[in-house]
Amino acid sequence: MIPDHGTLFARVQAAARRLEGLAHRTPVMSSRTLNAYVGAEVWLKCENLQRVGAFKFRGAYNAISQLSAEERARGVITYSSGNHAQAVALACQLLGVTAHVVMPDNAPAIKRAATEHYGAHVIPYDPVTADRKAIAEALAAEHGYTIVPPYDHLEIVAGQGTAALELFEQVGPLDALLVPCGGGGLLSGSAIAARAVCPACRVIGVEPEVADDATRSFRTGVLHTVHNPPTIADGTRTPSLGTLTFPLVMTYVDDMVTVSETAIAEAVRFLFFRTKLVVEPSGALGVAALLSGAVHLSGHIGVILSGGNVDAATMRLLLSGSMT
C-alpha cells in the first residue's frame, strides 16, 4: 500500500535532514537566451553538479544509511546503467559497506570507471539477452546482499525528492516543473515535494519518444514496458515504471511528454554552448521539451538537469552534430 501524501512528504523532509552536509546543495542557473526562446522564466536545477555527477546520490545515500549493522555487514547489490551505480558505490564507500553492481556491458565507460573507482565490484551483463534485476536477485539470494534498487524504493524516492524541495527553497513558487523520467524515482519524489510546498505547480515528466513506456502508462493507466530502447539518453533505458513509482506518478504527476533523439542532442548542445554546462542526454530532457515545443509554458518554470555523466567520445559526437 502506498503511504498517504503527508507520510511521503515527511520522508522527503527526513531525507533532506539526513543528506545535509553530505549531498551538495546544487546551484540554480538561468539563461536569458533560453528565456527568450521559450517565453518564460526558466530555472535550471543543476544536479549535473551533484556528487557523482547526478541526483542519484541523494536517494542512494538516504536508503543505504538506514540499513541495519547486520545488513551493512552483508553488503548491498544494485543494477544500473551508471548514475545509480556510482551513487551506490560512493554511498557505500562513505558508510563502509561493500557494493556490488550489475551493469550492462554497453554502459558509458566513464560511468563504469567511476563506479569501480568508488570501490564497487561491477558485474557486467548483456542487456540484449539477460535481465539485470533477475541477476541481482539471484546474487542477493545466494550471498545475502541487500538489494538497493535504482528507483522502486520509498527511501530512494524520498531522497530524490530533495532535489525539487531544494529548488523551491531556492527560487520560490513555480508554475511548472519539468523532470526527466526513467524509472520514475526522481519524477515521483519531485511531484511529492511539489504537491506539499507548491500545490499549484504542474509537474511534467519528460522521456524520449523511443523509450515512452512511462508516457503510455500515464495515458492509459496500465503499466507498459519497453526492452532496451535505442535512445542516447541511457539513464532512461529502464524497462518500465516500478510497482511503487507507477502509482505515485499516476497520483501526483500532472502530465507526461516525449521528445525526439534530435531534440535531446540539440538540448545537450544548447546547454554546453549557451550556458557552459555539461549535461548528459538524460539530464537534458526538460530543456529538450522546452526548445522543441513539446511543451508550451509560461511564467516561472523549473527544470531539473538530472546528471552530467557523459563520456568524451559521446560528447564529441553530440557537439559536432554527428549524433542525431
C-alpha positions in Angstrom: 0.0 0.0 0.0 1.3 3.5 -0.9 1.5 5.8 2.1 -0.6 8.9 2.2 0.9 12.2 1.0 1.7 13.5 4.4 3.7 10.5 5.2 5.5 10.5 1.9 6.5 14.2 2.2 7.7 13.6 5.8 10.1 11.0 4.3 11.4 13.7 1.8 11.9 16.1 4.7 13.7 13.4 6.7 15.9 12.6 3.7 16.8 16.3 3.4 18.0 16.3 7.0 19.9 13.1 6.5 21.7 14.5 3.4 22.5 17.9 4.9 26.3 18.4 4.7 26.7 15.2 2.5 24.8 15.9 -0.7 25.7 19.2 -2.5 23.0 21.9 -2.4 23.3 22.3 -6.1 23.1 25.7 -7.8 20.2 27.0 -9.8 21.1 28.8 -13.1 19.2 30.7 -15.7 19.8 31.7 -19.3 18.4 34.9 -20.8 18.7 33.2 -24.2 16.6 30.2 -23.1 14.1 32.5 -21.5 13.7 34.4 -24.8 13.4 31.2 -26.8 10.6 29.8 -24.7 8.9 33.0 -23.5 9.2 32.1 -19.8 11.5 32.5 -16.9 13.3 29.2 -16.6 15.3 28.0 -13.6 17.8 25.1 -14.1 18.5 23.0 -11.1 22.0 21.7 -11.7 22.1 18.2 -10.4 24.8 17.6 -13.0 26.9 19.2 -10.3 25.8 16.9 -7.6 28.2 14.3 -6.1 28.8 11.5 -8.6 27.5 13.9 -11.2 23.8 13.1 -10.8 20.8 13.4 -8.5 21.1 9.7 -7.7 23.5 10.2 -4.8 20.5 11.7 -2.9 18.4 8.5 -3.0 21.3 6.0 -2.7 22.7 7.6 0.5 19.3 8.1 2.0 18.5 4.4 1.6 21.8 2.8 2.5 22.4 5.0 5.5 19.3 3.5 7.1 20.4 -0.2 6.8 21.0 -2.1 10.0 24.5 -3.0 11.0 23.8 -6.6 10.0 22.6 -5.5 6.5 25.7 -3.3 6.1 28.0 -6.2 7.0 26.5 -8.4 4.4 26.9 -5.8 1.6 24.5 -4.4 -1.0 23.8 -5.0 -4.6 22.1 -2.9 -7.3 21.6 -2.8 -11.0 22.2 0.3 -13.1 23.5 1.7 -16.3 25.7 4.1 -14.5 24.4 7.0 -12.3 22.7 4.9 -9.6 25.7 2.6 -9.8 28.1 5.4 -9.0 25.8 6.7 -6.3 25.5 3.4 -4.5 29.3 2.9 -4.8 30.0 6.3 -3.2 27.4 6.0 -0.5 28.8 2.5 0.4 32.3 3.9 0.4 31.3 6.7 2.8 29.4 4.2 5.0 31.9 1.3 5.0 29.6 -1.1 3.1 30.7 -3.4 0.3 28.9 -2.7 -3.0 28.1 -5.0 -6.0 26.7 -3.5 -9.2 25.1 -5.4 -12.1 25.9 -3.1 -15.1 25.2 -3.5 -18.8 28.3 -4.1 -20.9 27.3 -1.2 -23.1 27.2 1.3 -20.2 29.2 4.5 -20.8 32.8 3.8 -20.0 33.0 6.9 -17.8 30.2 5.6 -15.6 31.7 2.2 -15.1 35.2 3.6 -14.4 33.7 5.9 -11.7 31.7 3.1 -10.2 34.9 1.0 -9.9 36.9 4.0 -8.6 34.5 4.3 -5.7 35.2 0.7 -4.8 32.3 -1.2 -6.1 32.5 -4.7 -7.7 31.0 -4.4 -11.2 29.2 -7.4 -12.6 28.7 -6.9 -16.4 25.9 -8.4 -18.4 24.5 -8.3 -21.9 21.2 -6.3 -21.9 20.0 -7.9 -25.1 20.0 -11.4 -23.6 19.8 -11.0 -19.8 17.7 -9.3 -17.2 19.6 -7.1 -14.7 17.1 -7.4 -11.9 17.0 -11.2 -12.2 20.8 -11.3 -12.0 20.8 -9.1 -8.9 18.0 -11.0 -7.2 19.8 -14.3 -7.8 23.1 -13.0 -6.3 21.3 -11.4 -3.4 19.6 -14.7 -2.6 22.9 -16.6 -2.9 25.1 -14.2 -0.8 22.7 -12.3 1.5 23.2 -8.9 -0.1 20.5 -6.2 0.4 19.1 -5.0 -2.9 19.1 -1.2 -3.3 17.0 -0.7 -6.5 17.5 2.3 -8.7 14.1 3.8 -8.2 11.4 1.4 -6.9 12.0 2.0 -3.2 10.4 4.5 -0.8 13.7 5.8 0.6 15.2 6.2 -2.9 12.1 8.2 -4.0 12.3 10.3 -0.8 16.0 11.1 -1.3 15.4 12.1 -5.0 12.6 14.4 -3.9 15.0 16.5 -2.0 16.3 18.0 -5.3 12.9 19.6 -6.1 12.5 20.6 -2.4 15.7 22.5 -2.7 14.7 24.1 -5.9 11.5 25.5 -4.4 13.5 26.8 -1.4 16.0 28.5 -3.8 13.6 30.1 -6.3 10.2 30.2 -4.7 6.9 29.2 -6.3 6.9 27.7 -9.8 4.1 27.4 -12.4 5.6 24.2 -13.8 8.4 21.8 -13.1 9.9 19.6 -15.9 11.6 16.4 -14.7 13.3 13.6 -16.6 11.7 10.2 -16.3 13.4 6.8 -16.5 12.1 4.6 -13.7 10.2 7.4 -12.1 12.1 7.8 -8.8 13.1 11.4 -9.4 9.8 12.3 -11.0 7.8 10.7 -8.1 9.9 12.4 -5.4 9.7 15.7 -7.2 5.9 15.5 -7.5 5.5 14.6 -3.9 7.6 17.6 -2.9 5.8 20.0 -5.3 2.4 18.9 -4.0 3.4 19.8 -0.5 5.2 23.1 -1.0 3.7 24.5 -4.2 0.4 22.8 -4.9 -0.3 25.0 -8.0 2.8 23.8 -9.7 2.3 21.5 -12.6 4.8 18.6 -12.6 5.5 17.2 -16.0 7.6 14.2 -16.7 9.8 14.0 -19.9 11.1 10.9 -21.6 12.5 10.0 -25.1 10.0 9.1 -27.8 11.7 5.8 -28.3 11.5 5.0 -24.6 8.0 6.2 -23.9 6.8 3.4 -21.6 6.0 5.9 -18.8 4.0 8.2 -21.0 2.0 5.3 -22.4 1.4 4.0 -18.8 0.4 7.5 -17.7 -2.1 7.9 -20.6 -3.7 4.5 -20.3 -3.5 3.8 -16.6 -1.9 0.4 -17.5 1.8 -0.3 -16.9 3.7 -0.5 -20.2 7.2 -1.8 -20.7 10.0 -1.3 -23.3 13.0 -3.5 -23.8 16.4 -2.0 -24.2 15.2 1.2 -26.1 17.7 2.7 -28.6 17.9 6.1 -27.0 21.0 8.2 -26.5 19.5 9.1 -23.0 21.0 6.0 -21.4 19.6 6.9 -18.0 16.1 6.3 -19.3 16.6 2.8 -20.7 14.6 1.3 -17.8 12.0 -1.2 -18.9 9.1 0.4 -17.1 8.0 2.4 -14.1 8.1 0.3 -10.9 5.3 -1.1 -8.8 5.8 1.8 -6.4 6.6 4.6 -8.8 3.8 3.8 -11.3 1.0 4.6 -8.8 3.0 7.6 -7.4 3.3 9.0 -11.0 -0.4 8.4 -11.6 -1.3 10.2 -8.4 1.0 13.2 -8.2 2.2 13.9 -11.8 0.2 16.3 -13.9 1.4 15.3 -17.4 4.0 13.4 -19.4 5.6 14.4 -22.7 8.2 12.8 -25.1 11.0 14.3 -27.1 12.9 13.1 -30.2 16.5 12.0 -30.2 17.3 15.0 -32.3 15.7 17.3 -29.7 17.7 15.7 -26.9 21.0 16.2 -28.8 20.1 19.8 -29.5 19.4 20.4 -25.9 22.8 19.0 -24.9 24.4 21.3 -27.4 22.4 24.3 -26.2 23.4 23.7 -22.6 27.0 23.3 -23.5 27.4 26.3 -25.8 25.0 28.7 -24.3 25.1 28.0 -20.5 28.5 26.3 -20.4 27.0 23.3 -18.6 28.0 19.7 -19.3 24.7 17.8 -19.2 24.2 14.2 -20.3 21.4 13.4 -22.7 19.1 12.0 -19.9 19.7 15.2 -17.9 18.8 17.5 -20.8 15.2 16.1 -21.4 13.5 19.0 -19.7 15.3 21.6 -21.8 14.7 19.4 -24.9 10.9 19.6 -24.2 11.1 23.4 -24.0 13.3 24.0 -27.0 11.4 21.5 -29.2 8.0 22.8 -28.4 6.9 19.5 -26.8 5.5 21.8 -24.0 4.4 25.4 -24.2 4.7 27.0 -20.8 4.7 30.5 -19.4 5.6 32.1 -16.1 8.2 30.6 -13.8 9.4 27.2 -14.9 11.8 24.8 -13.1 13.8 22.2 -14.9 15.9 19.5 -13.2 19.1 18.8 -15.1 19.4 15.3 -13.6 23.0 14.5 -14.5 26.2 15.3 -16.3 28.0 12.0 -16.8 28.8 11.7 -20.5 31.9 10.2 -21.9 34.2 12.2 -24.1 33.5 10.2 -27.3 29.8 10.6 -27.0 30.0 14.3 -26.1 32.3 14.9 -29.1 29.7 13.3 -31.4 26.9 15.3 -29.8 28.6 18.6 -30.0 29.7 18.1 -33.6 26.2 17.2 -34.6 27.3 13.7 -35.7 24.9 12.0 -33.3 21.3 12.7 -34.3 
